[in-house]
Amino acid sequence: MALRSTLLILPAVAVLVSGCAMLSSSQESKLTCHIPRAVYPDSAKPLTRPVTVLVRALMTTSGEAQNVTVTTSSRNAAADRAAVDAMTHATCAQTGATANPFLLTQPFVFEPRRAQ
C-alpha cells in the first residue's frame, strides 16, 4: 500500500482553543501537520461508489498520533483500515507558544478506480 503525502496547515490558536489550551492573541503560533494520503488496497474488493471515513487521533506534544479511532465508518473494512493506517503515521509540529496535545479529526475519501 503506497502512501502519498498531504500537508495541512492550521493556525494553532483555532485548534487549541477548541480543546486543550487558550492562547492570548499576542502569542504567534503555527501548527503544521503532515497527514499521509490513505490509499485503498489493491487486494480489497473494488469500490463501486465513493466512501468516506472520519478518523480522530490525539496528537501529542511531540507531534505523534495516538489513540487513532474511526469516528464515522465507511462500512467498508478495507477503507477504514487504510484510513486508520494513514492517520497513525500523521505528524504535527507546533511553533511559537508551548506545545499542547490536541484532537485532530480528518476525513479520508476513497473513490472507485476508473476503467482503463
DSSP file (Angstrom, degrees, kcal/mol; ACC not computed):
  #  RESIDUE AA STRUCTURE BP1 BP2  ACC     N-H-->O    O-->H-N    N-H-->O    O-->H-N    TCO  KAPPA ALPHA  PHI   PSI    X-CA   Y-CA   Z-CA
    1    1 A M              0   0    0      0, 0.0     2,-0.2     0, 0.0    39,-0.0   0.000 360.0 360.0 360.0 120.5    0.0    0.0    0.0
    2    2 A A        -     0   0    0     36,-0.0     2,-0.5     1,-0.0    37,-0.1  -0.603 360.0-148.0 -85.8 145.4    1.6    3.3   -1.1
    3    3 A L        -     0   0    0     -2,-0.2     2,-0.4    35,-0.1    35,-0.1  -0.957   8.0-163.0-115.1 132.3    1.2    6.4    1.0
    4    4 A R  E     -A   37   0A   0     33,-1.0    33,-7.4    -2,-0.5     2,-0.3  -0.875  23.2-116.6-110.6 148.2    1.1    9.8   -0.6
    5    5 A S  E     -A   36   0A   0     -2,-0.4     2,-0.4    31,-0.3    29,-0.0  -0.589  26.5-177.9 -91.5 144.6    1.7   13.0    1.5
    6    6 A T  E     -A   35   0A   0     29,-0.9    29,-2.5    -2,-0.3     2,-0.4  -0.997  16.6-145.0-133.3 134.2   -0.8   15.8    2.2
    7    7 A L  E     -A   34   0A   0     -2,-0.4     2,-0.5    27,-0.2    27,-0.2  -0.838  11.9-170.0-102.3 139.0    0.2   18.8    4.2
    8    8 A L  E     -A   33   0A   0     25,-3.1    25,-3.4    -2,-0.4     2,-0.5  -0.990   0.7-171.8-127.8 121.5   -2.3   20.5    6.4
    9    9 A I  E     +A   32   0A   0     -2,-0.5    23,-0.2    23,-0.2    -2,-0.0  -0.967  12.1 168.2-118.7 121.9   -1.5   23.9    8.0
   10   10 A L  E     -A   31   0A   0     21,-1.8    21,-1.6    -2,-0.5     2,-0.4  -0.942  43.1-102.5-127.3 147.8   -3.9   25.3   10.6
   11   11 A P    >>  -     0   0    0      0, 0.0     4,-1.3     0, 0.0     3,-0.6  -0.590  29.4-139.0 -68.0 129.2   -3.5   28.2   13.0
   12   12 A A  H 3> S+     0   0    0     -2,-0.4     4,-3.1    17,-0.3     5,-0.3   0.829  97.8  65.6 -60.7 -31.9   -2.7   26.7   16.3
   13   13 A V  H 3> S+     0   0    0     16,-0.3     4,-2.3     1,-0.2    -1,-0.2   0.924 101.0  48.6 -58.3 -45.5   -5.0   29.1   18.1
   14   14 A A  H <> S+     0   0    0     -3,-0.6     4,-0.8     1,-0.2    -1,-0.2   0.898 116.9  41.4 -63.5 -41.9   -8.1   27.7   16.4
   15   15 A V  H  < S+     0   0    0     -4,-1.3     4,-0.3     2,-0.2     3,-0.3   0.926 117.1  46.1 -72.8 -44.9   -7.2   24.1   17.2
   16   16 A L  H ><>S+     0   0    0     -4,-3.1     5,-2.2     1,-0.2     3,-1.3   0.858 106.9  56.9 -71.2 -34.8   -6.0   24.6   20.7
   17   17 A V  H 3<5S+     0   0    0     -4,-2.3    -1,-0.2    -5,-0.3    -2,-0.2   0.833  99.8  62.8 -63.4 -30.6   -8.9   26.9   21.8
   18   18 A S  T 3<5S-     0   0    0     -4,-0.8    -1,-0.3    -3,-0.3    -2,-0.2   0.636 128.8 -17.6 -71.9 -12.6  -11.3   24.0   20.9
   19   19 A G  T < 5S+     0   0    0     -3,-1.3    -3,-0.1    -4,-0.3    -2,-0.1   0.486 124.3  29.9-153.0 -57.0   -9.9   21.7   23.4
   20   20 A C  T   5S+     0   0    0     -4,-0.3     2,-0.3    -5,-0.3    -3,-0.2   0.752 105.3   5.2-105.0 -26.1   -6.6   21.8   25.3
   21   21 A A      < -     0   0    0     -5,-2.2     2,-0.5    -8,-0.1    -2,-0.3  -0.990  52.6-128.7-156.9 160.5   -5.4   25.3   25.9
   22   22 A M        -     0   0    0     -2,-0.3     2,-0.4    -3,-0.1    -9,-0.1  -0.962  22.6-166.0-114.0 132.3   -6.1   29.0   25.5
   23   23 A L        -     0   0    0     -2,-0.5     2,-0.1   -10,-0.2     6,-0.0  -0.930  20.7-122.5-115.0 142.2   -3.6   31.3   23.8
   24   24 A S    >   -     0   0    0     -2,-0.4     3,-1.7     1,-0.1   -11,-0.0  -0.453  27.8-112.4 -77.1 158.8   -3.7   35.1   24.0
   25   25 A S  T 3  S+     0   0    0      1,-0.3    -1,-0.1    -2,-0.1   -12,-0.0   0.677 113.9  65.9 -65.7 -16.8   -3.9   37.0   20.7
   26   26 A S  T 3  S+     0   0    0      2,-0.1     2,-0.6     1,-0.0    -1,-0.3   0.635  83.1  88.3 -80.6 -12.9   -0.4   38.3   21.4
   27   27 A Q  S <  S-     0   0    0     -3,-1.7     2,-0.6     2,-0.0   -14,-0.1  -0.776  71.9-146.1 -90.1 119.7    1.2   34.8   21.1
   28   28 A E        +     0   0    0     -2,-0.6     2,-0.3    68,-0.1    69,-0.2  -0.754  28.6 171.4 -85.1 121.2    2.1   33.9   17.5
   29   29 A S        -     0   0    0     -2,-0.6     2,-0.4    67,-0.2   -17,-0.3  -0.949  17.0-168.7-132.0 151.3    1.6   30.2   17.0
   30   30 A K  E     - B   0  95A   0     65,-2.0    65,-2.7    -2,-0.3     2,-0.5  -0.998   5.0-161.7-141.8 137.0    1.7   27.9   14.0
   31   31 A L  E     -AB  10  94A   0    -21,-1.6   -21,-1.8    -2,-0.4     2,-0.5  -0.978   8.8-176.2-119.3 125.1    0.6   24.3   13.6
   32   32 A T  E     -AB   9  93A   0     61,-2.6    61,-2.9    -2,-0.5     2,-0.4  -0.986   4.9-172.3-122.9 125.8    1.8   22.3   10.7
   33   33 A C  E     -AB   8  92A   0    -25,-3.4   -25,-3.1    -2,-0.5     2,-0.6  -0.944  15.3-156.6-120.7 140.7    0.6   18.7   10.2
   34   34 A H  E     -AB   7  91A   0     57,-3.3    57,-2.2    -2,-0.4   -27,-0.2  -0.961  17.4-179.7-111.9 111.6    1.7   16.1    7.7
   35   35 A I  E     -A    6   0A   0    -29,-2.5   -29,-0.9    -2,-0.6    52,-0.1  -0.946  24.1-131.7-116.7 112.3   -1.1   13.6    7.1
   36   36 A P  E     -A    5   0A   0      0, 0.0     2,-0.4     0, 0.0   -31,-0.3  -0.263  27.7-108.0 -60.0 148.1   -0.2   10.8    4.7
   37   37 A R  E     -A    4   0A   0    -33,-7.4   -33,-1.0     1,-0.1     2,-0.3  -0.635  31.8-125.6 -77.4 130.2   -2.8   10.1    2.0
   38   38 A A        -     0   0    0     -2,-0.4     2,-0.5   -35,-0.1    45,-0.1  -0.599  22.9-156.6 -78.1 135.8   -4.7    6.9    2.6
   39   39 A V        -     0   0    0     -2,-0.3    71,-0.1    43,-0.2     3,-0.1  -0.964  17.4-123.7-119.0 126.3   -4.6    4.5   -0.4
   40   40 A Y        -     0   0    0     -2,-0.5    39,-0.1    71,-0.1     2,-0.0  -0.475  39.9-107.0 -66.3 130.8   -7.3    1.9   -0.9
   41   41 A P    >   -     0   0    0      0, 0.0     3,-1.2     0, 0.0    -1,-0.1  -0.326  12.8-139.1 -66.9 139.3   -5.6   -1.6   -1.1
   42   42 A D  T 3  S+     0   0    0      1,-0.2    -2,-0.1    -3,-0.1     0, 0.0   0.796 103.0  59.7 -62.9 -28.9   -5.4   -3.3   -4.5
   43   43 A S  T 3  S+     0   0    0      2,-0.1    -1,-0.2     3,-0.0     2,-0.1   0.600  89.9  91.7 -78.7 -10.6   -6.2   -6.6   -2.8
   44   44 A A  S <  S-     0   0    0     -3,-1.2     3,-0.1     1,-0.1    -4,-0.0  -0.376  95.4 -80.5 -82.8 162.0   -9.6   -5.3   -1.5
   45   45 A K        -     0   0    0      1,-0.1    -1,-0.1    -2,-0.1    -2,-0.1  -0.397  60.0-101.4 -58.8 131.6  -12.9   -5.6   -3.2
   46   46 A P        -     0   0    0      0, 0.0     2,-0.2     0, 0.0    -1,-0.1  -0.241  36.8-114.4 -59.1 143.4  -13.2   -2.8   -5.8
   47   47 A L        -     0   0    0     64,-0.2    66,-0.2     1,-0.1    64,-0.0  -0.533  23.1-170.3 -77.8 144.0  -15.3    0.2   -4.8
   48   48 A T  S    S+     0   0    0      1,-0.3    -1,-0.1    -2,-0.2    63,-0.0   0.520  75.9  17.5-106.5 -12.4  -18.5    0.9   -6.7
   49   49 A R  S    S-     0   0    0     61,-0.1    -1,-0.3    62,-0.0     2,-0.1  -0.971  95.2 -82.4-151.4 159.7  -19.1    4.3   -5.1
   50   50 A P        -     0   0    0      0, 0.0     2,-0.4     0, 0.0    61,-0.2  -0.395  44.9-163.9 -64.6 143.3  -17.1    6.9   -3.2
   51   51 A V  E     -D  110   0B   0     59,-2.4    59,-3.2    -2,-0.1     2,-0.4  -0.973   5.2-153.5-129.7 147.5  -16.7    6.1    0.6
   52   52 A T  E     -D  109   0B   0     -2,-0.4     2,-0.4    57,-0.2    57,-0.2  -0.967   4.8-167.4-123.6 136.3  -15.6    8.4    3.4
   53   53 A V  E     -D  108   0B   0     55,-2.7    55,-2.8    -2,-0.4     2,-0.6  -0.985  10.2-152.0-119.9 131.0  -14.0    7.5    6.7
   54   54 A L  E     -DE 107  72B   0     18,-2.4    17,-2.8    -2,-0.4    18,-1.7  -0.924  19.7-174.5-104.8 122.3  -13.8   10.0    9.5
   55   55 A V  E     -DE 106  70B   0     51,-2.5    51,-3.1    -2,-0.6     2,-0.4  -0.923   9.2-162.5-122.7 141.3  -10.8    9.4   11.8
   56   56 A R  E     +DE 105  69B   0     13,-3.0    13,-2.8    -2,-0.4     2,-0.3  -0.951   9.6 178.0-123.9 143.9   -9.7   11.1   15.0
   57   57 A A  E     -D  104   0B   0     47,-2.3    47,-2.8    -2,-0.4     2,-0.7  -0.989  31.5-122.9-140.7 149.5   -6.3   11.0   16.8
   58   58 A L  E     -DE 103  66B   0      8,-2.9     8,-2.4    -2,-0.3     2,-0.6  -0.852  28.9-149.6 -88.1 117.8   -4.8   12.5   19.9
   59   59 A M  E     -DE 102  65B   0     43,-3.5    43,-1.9    -2,-0.7     6,-0.2  -0.817  15.1-141.9 -92.4 121.9   -1.8   14.5   18.7
   60   60 A T    >   -     0   0    0      4,-2.7     3,-1.7    -2,-0.6    40,-0.1  -0.190  26.6-102.0 -78.0 171.2    0.9   14.5   21.4
   61   61 A T  T 3  S+     0   0    0      1,-0.3    33,-0.3    38,-0.1    -1,-0.1   0.754 125.4  56.6 -65.1 -23.2    3.1   17.5   22.3
   62   62 A S  T 3  S-     0   0    0      2,-0.1    -1,-0.3    31,-0.1    30,-0.0   0.478 122.2-109.0 -86.6  -1.8    5.9   15.6   20.4
   63   63 A G  S <  S+     0   0    0     -3,-1.7    29,-1.5     1,-0.3     2,-0.3   0.552  72.9 133.4  92.5   8.2    3.7   15.6   17.3
   64   64 A E  B     -C   91   0A   0     27,-0.2    -4,-2.7     1,-0.0     2,-0.4  -0.647  56.0-118.1 -94.9 151.0    2.8   11.9   17.2
   65   65 A A  E     +E   59   0B   0     25,-0.7     2,-0.3    23,-0.4    -6,-0.2  -0.730  37.7 172.1 -87.4 131.5   -0.7   10.4   16.6
   66   66 A Q  E     +E   58   0B   0     -8,-2.4    -8,-2.9    -2,-0.4     0, 0.0  -0.910  55.8  23.8-132.1 162.1   -2.1    8.3   19.5
   67   67 A N  E    S-     0   0B   0     -2,-0.3     2,-0.4   -10,-0.2    -1,-0.2   0.892  75.3-169.8  51.6  47.6   -5.4    6.7   20.2
   68   68 A V  E     +     0   0B   0     -3,-0.1     2,-0.3   -11,-0.1   -11,-0.2  -0.554  12.8 169.1 -72.9 124.5   -6.4    6.6   16.5
   69   69 A T  E     -E   56   0B   0    -13,-2.8   -13,-3.0    -2,-0.4     2,-0.6  -0.970  39.7-116.1-138.5 151.9  -10.0    5.7   16.1
   70   70 A V  E     +E   55   0B   0     -2,-0.3   -15,-0.3   -15,-0.2     3,-0.2  -0.780  27.2 179.4 -83.3 121.7  -12.7    5.7   13.4
   71   71 A T  E    S+     0   0B   0    -17,-2.8     2,-0.4    -2,-0.6   -16,-0.2   0.767  78.2  22.6 -94.0 -29.6  -15.4    8.2   14.4
   72   72 A T  E    S-E   54   0B   0    -18,-1.7   -18,-2.4     0, 0.0    -1,-0.3  -0.922  83.3-146.4-137.6 112.3  -17.6    7.6   11.3
   73   73 A S        -     0   0    0     -2,-0.4   -21,-0.1    -3,-0.2     4,-0.1  -0.385  13.5-144.6 -77.4 152.1  -17.1    4.3    9.4
   74   74 A S        -     0   0    0      2,-0.3    -1,-0.1    -2,-0.1     3,-0.1   0.517  42.2-120.0 -85.7  -8.0  -17.5    3.9    5.7
   75   75 A R  S    S+     0   0    0      1,-0.2     2,-0.4   -24,-0.1   -22,-0.1   0.692  88.5 106.0  68.0  21.8  -19.0    0.4    6.3
   76   76 A N     >  -     0   0    0      1,-0.1     4,-2.5     2,-0.0    -2,-0.3  -0.950  60.7-157.8-130.4 108.8  -16.0   -0.9    4.3
   77   77 A A  H  > S+     0   0    0     -2,-0.4     4,-2.5     1,-0.2     5,-0.2   0.857  91.1  52.2 -59.5 -39.3  -13.4   -2.6    6.5
   78   78 A A  H  > S+     0   0    0      2,-0.2     4,-2.2     1,-0.2    -1,-0.2   0.911 111.8  46.2 -65.2 -42.1  -10.6   -2.2    4.0
   79   79 A A  H  > S+     0   0    0      2,-0.2     4,-2.2    -3,-0.2    -2,-0.2   0.918 112.5  50.7 -65.7 -43.5  -11.2    1.6    3.6
   80   80 A D  H  X S+     0   0    0     -4,-2.5     4,-2.3     1,-0.2    -2,-0.2   0.923 111.7  47.8 -60.0 -44.9  -11.5    2.0    7.4
   81   81 A R  H  X S+     0   0    0     -4,-2.5     4,-2.5     1,-0.2    -1,-0.2   0.903 111.0  50.9 -63.7 -41.6   -8.2    0.2    7.9
   82   82 A A  H  X S+     0   0    0     -4,-2.2     4,-2.1     1,-0.2    -1,-0.2   0.892 111.0  48.6 -63.7 -39.3   -6.4    2.2    5.3
   83   83 A A  H  X S+     0   0    0     -4,-2.2     4,-2.4     2,-0.2    -2,-0.2   0.916 112.2  47.8 -67.1 -43.7   -7.6    5.5    6.8
   84   84 A V  H  X S+     0   0    0     -4,-2.3     4,-2.2     2,-0.2    -2,-0.2   0.908 111.0  52.2 -63.3 -41.9   -6.5    4.4   10.3
   85   85 A D  H  X S+     0   0    0     -4,-2.5     4,-0.9     2,-0.2    -2,-0.2   0.922 110.9  47.0 -61.4 -44.1   -3.1    3.4    9.0
   86   86 A A  H >< S+     0   0    0     -4,-2.1     3,-0.9     1,-0.2    -2,-0.2   0.935 112.9  48.1 -63.0 -46.2   -2.6    6.8    7.3
   87   87 A M  H >< S+     0   0    0     -4,-2.4     3,-1.5     1,-0.3    -1,-0.2   0.830 103.3  62.4 -66.5 -31.0   -3.7    8.7   10.4
   88   88 A T  H 3< S+     0   0    0     -4,-2.2   -23,-0.4     1,-0.3    -1,-0.3   0.811 105.1  48.2 -61.6 -29.3   -1.4    6.6   12.6
   89   89 A H  T << S+     0   0    0     -4,-0.9    -1,-0.3    -3,-0.9    -2,-0.2   0.328  86.6 119.7 -94.5   6.8    1.5    8.0   10.5
   90   90 A A    <   -     0   0    0     -3,-1.5   -25,-0.7    -4,-0.1     2,-0.3  -0.414  42.3-169.4 -70.7 147.7    0.4   11.6   10.8
   91   91 A T  E     -BC  34  64A   0    -57,-2.2   -57,-3.3   -27,-0.2     2,-0.3  -0.983   5.4-167.2-136.7 149.4    2.8   14.1   12.5
   92   92 A C  E     -B   33   0A   0    -29,-1.5     2,-0.4    -2,-0.3   -59,-0.3  -0.982   5.7-158.8-136.0 148.3    2.3   17.7   13.6
   93   93 A A  E     -B   32   0A   0    -61,-2.9   -61,-2.6    -2,-0.3     2,-0.5  -0.997   5.7-159.5-128.0 131.1    4.7   20.4   14.7
   94   94 A Q  E     -B   31   0A   0     -2,-0.4     2,-0.3   -33,-0.3   -63,-0.2  -0.932  11.8-174.9-109.3 130.1    3.7   23.4   16.9
   95   95 A T  E     +B   30   0A   0    -65,-2.7   -65,-2.0    -2,-0.5     2,-0.9  -0.880  53.9  24.2-121.1 156.9    5.8   26.5   16.8
   96   96 A G  S    S+     0   0    0     -2,-0.3   -67,-0.2   -67,-0.2     3,-0.1  -0.823 108.7  41.3  99.7-103.8    5.6   29.7   18.9
   97   97 A A  S    S-     0   0    0     -2,-0.9   -67,-0.1     1,-0.2     2,-0.1  -0.093 108.4 -63.7 -72.4 175.4    3.7   29.0   22.1
   98   98 A T        -     0   0    0      1,-0.1    -1,-0.2    -3,-0.0     2,-0.1  -0.394  61.7-108.4 -60.6 133.9    4.2   26.0   24.3
   99   99 A A        -     0   0    0     -5,-0.2   -38,-0.1    -3,-0.1    -1,-0.1  -0.398  39.7-172.1 -66.5 140.7    3.1   22.8   22.5
  100  100 A N        -     0   0    0    -40,-0.1   -79,-0.1    -2,-0.1     2,-0.1  -0.974  27.0-107.8-132.3 147.1   -0.1   21.2   23.8
  101  101 A P        +     0   0    0      0, 0.0     2,-0.3     0, 0.0   -41,-0.2  -0.420  45.2 173.3 -68.4 151.9   -1.8   17.9   22.9
  102  102 A F  E     -D   59   0B   0    -43,-1.9   -43,-3.5   -83,-0.1     2,-0.4  -0.985  34.1-105.3-154.8 161.2   -5.0   18.2   20.8
  103  103 A L  E     -D   58   0B   0     -2,-0.3     2,-0.5   -45,-0.2   -45,-0.2  -0.768  30.1-164.8 -91.0 135.4   -7.5   16.1   19.0
  104  104 A L  E     -D   57   0B   0    -47,-2.8   -47,-2.3    -2,-0.4     2,-0.5  -0.986   1.9-167.3-122.2 124.4   -7.3   16.0   15.2
  105  105 A T  E     +D   56   0B   0     -2,-0.5   -49,-0.2   -49,-0.2   -51,-0.0  -0.948  10.6 179.9-113.3 131.1  -10.2   14.8   13.1
  106  106 A Q  E     -D   55   0B   0    -51,-3.1   -51,-2.5    -2,-0.5     2,-0.3  -0.993  20.6-140.3-135.2 129.5   -9.6   14.0    9.4
  107  107 A P  E     -D   54   0B   0      0, 0.0     2,-0.4     0, 0.0   -53,-0.2  -0.700  13.5-161.4 -84.7 142.5  -11.9   12.7    6.6
  108  108 A F  E     -D   53   0B   0    -55,-2.8   -55,-2.7    -2,-0.3     2,-0.5  -0.995   5.9-161.6-121.7 124.6  -10.4   10.2    4.1
  109  109 A V  E     -D   52   0B   0     -2,-0.4     2,-0.5   -57,-0.2   -57,-0.2  -0.921   2.0-163.6-112.2 129.4  -12.3    9.8    0.9
  110  110 A F  E     -D   51   0B   0    -59,-3.2   -59,-2.4    -2,-0.5   -71,-0.1  -0.952   7.2-160.2-112.9 127.1  -11.8    6.8   -1.4
  111  111 A E        -     0   0    0     -2,-0.5   -64,-0.2   -61,-0.2   -71,-0.1  -0.779  27.4-102.1-104.1 148.0  -13.0    7.0   -5.0
  112  112 A P        -     0   0    0      0, 0.0     2,-0.2     0, 0.0   -64,-0.1  -0.368  45.6-102.1 -62.5 147.7  -13.7    3.9   -7.2
  113  113 A R        -     0   0    0    -66,-0.2     2,-0.2     1,-0.1     3,-0.0  -0.494  37.1-118.2 -70.7 141.0  -10.9    3.2   -9.7
  114  114 A R        -     0   0    0     -2,-0.2     2,-0.1     1,-0.1    -1,-0.1  -0.545  32.4-100.2 -79.3 146.3  -11.7    4.4  -13.2
  115  115 A A              0   0    0     -2,-0.2    -1,-0.1     1,-0.1     0, 0.0  -0.427 360.0 360.0 -65.1 137.7  -11.9    1.8  -16.0
  116  116 A Q              0   0    0     -2,-0.1    -1,-0.1    -3,-0.0    -2,-0.0   0.444 360.0 360.0 -89.8 360.0   -8.7    1.8  -18.0
